[in-house]
């Protein structure tokens, strides 16, 4: 079975870019991710998804209820790296020595 989700993706594409840039602007290191976790949880809650926070330290789960049957899990790392961002973009990290440099910001926004 094949379904076309391209229209749905196109409808939220600008939002995904906005979310990724927000996460990129405010990077957090390691397991201490209170603002990132809060941002993700707030989005999930706004969509009516059951949310559990503080999994481990800063983990967030969203439970999208469906029918009885197989279950899938999706995950994304949310942490940044201890690197200085040298680029000059409007969504550049506001924190010295901390930046998203390996795609976790994009991965989190997409999920």
VODRENVO-358596 format. One record per residue (C-alpha): residue in one letter; x, y, z. Coordinates in steps of 0.05 Angstrom, whole numbers. Each point is the difference from the previous one (the first is absolute). Example, Ala and Ser with C-alpha at 12.3 -4.5 7.8 and 13.67 -1.06 7.14 Angstrom:
BEGIN
{"A" {246 -90 156}}
{"S" {27 69 -13}}
***
This chain:
BEGIN
{"X" {0 0 0}}
{"X" {25 69 -17}}
{"X" {-26 67 23}}
{"X" {19 70 -24}}
{"X" {17 46 58}}
{"X" {34 53 -42}}
{"X" {-58 50 6}}
{"X" {2 -6 76}}
{"X" {75 10 2}}
{"X" {-4 60 -46}}
{"X" {-55 30 45}}
{"X" {46 -1 62}}
{"X" {67 10 -33}}
{"X" {7 73 20}}
{"X" {-18 -18 72}}
{"X" {54 -54 1}}
{"X" {52 51 -24}}
{"X" {-23 49 54}}
{"X" {4 -54 55}}
{"X" {69 -22 -23}}
{"X" {26 71 1}}
{"X" {-28 12 69}}
{"X" {34 -63 27}}
{"X" {64 20 -36}}
{"X" {-1 69 31}}
{"X" {-6 -26 71}}
{"X" {45 -62 3}}
{"X" {10 -40 64}}
{"X" {53 -50 18}}
{"X" {-1 -72 24}}
{"X" {-60 -22 41}}
{"X" {-17 69 26}}
{"X" {-51 22 -52}}
{"X" {-56 34 39}}
{"X" {-18 52 -53}}
{"X" {4 -48 -59}}
{"X" {-41 -52 38}}
{"X" {-51 54 18}}
{"X" {-4 24 -72}}
{"X" {-12 -71 -26}}
{"X" {-50 -17 54}}
{"X" {-39 64 -13}}
{"X" {-6 -16 -74}}
{"X" {-23 -72 13}}
{"X" {-52 23 51}}
{"X" {-26 53 -49}}
{"X" {-15 -57 -48}}
{"X" {-38 -40 53}}
{"X" {55 -52 10}}
{"X" {8 -30 69}}
{"X" {68 23 26}}
{"X" {46 -25 55}}
{"X" {60 42 19}}
{"X" {63 -8 41}}
{"X" {12 -69 -27}}
{"X" {71 -13 24}}
{"X" {18 72 10}}
{"X" {-26 39 -60}}
{"X" {-35 -52 -42}}
{"X" {-69 11 -29}}
{"X" {-49 -52 -26}}
{"X" {-62 12 -40}}
{"X" {-51 -56 -2}}
{"X" {-44 3 -62}}
{"X" {-56 -49 13}}
{"X" {-23 -43 -58}}
{"X" {-32 -67 -12}}
{"X" {20 -65 31}}
{"X" {57 -30 -39}}
{"X" {73 11 -14}}
{"X" {34 60 32}}
{"X" {57 42 -26}}
{"X" {46 46 38}}
{"X" {36 60 -29}}
{"X" {57 35 37}}
{"X" {46 59 -8}}
{"X" {60 27 38}}
{"X" {-11 72 22}}
{"X" {69 20 27}}
{"X" {50 46 -32}}
{"X" {76 -1 -1}}
{"X" {53 40 38}}
{"X" {23 38 -62}}
{"X" {2 73 -19}}
{"X" {-47 18 -56}}
{"X" {37 44 -50}}
{"X" {-53 6 -54}}
{"X" {-40 63 -9}}
{"X" {-73 -20 -5}}
{"X" {-61 32 33}}
{"X" {-11 -62 42}}
{"X" {72 -6 25}}
{"X" {10 -28 70}}
{"X" {-8 53 53}}
{"X" {47 -38 47}}
{"X" {76 4 -6}}
{"X" {32 -67 -9}}
{"X" {-64 -39 -12}}
{"X" {-33 -16 -67}}
{"X" {-39 -52 -39}}
{"X" {51 -27 -49}}
{"X" {-23 -71 -14}}
{"X" {-73 5 -18}}
{"X" {-35 -13 66}}
{"X" {-38 66 -7}}
{"X" {-27 -22 -68}}
{"X" {-15 -70 22}}
{"X" {-39 24 60}}
{"X" {-40 50 -42}}
{"X" {-17 -53 -52}}
{"X" {-26 -49 51}}
***
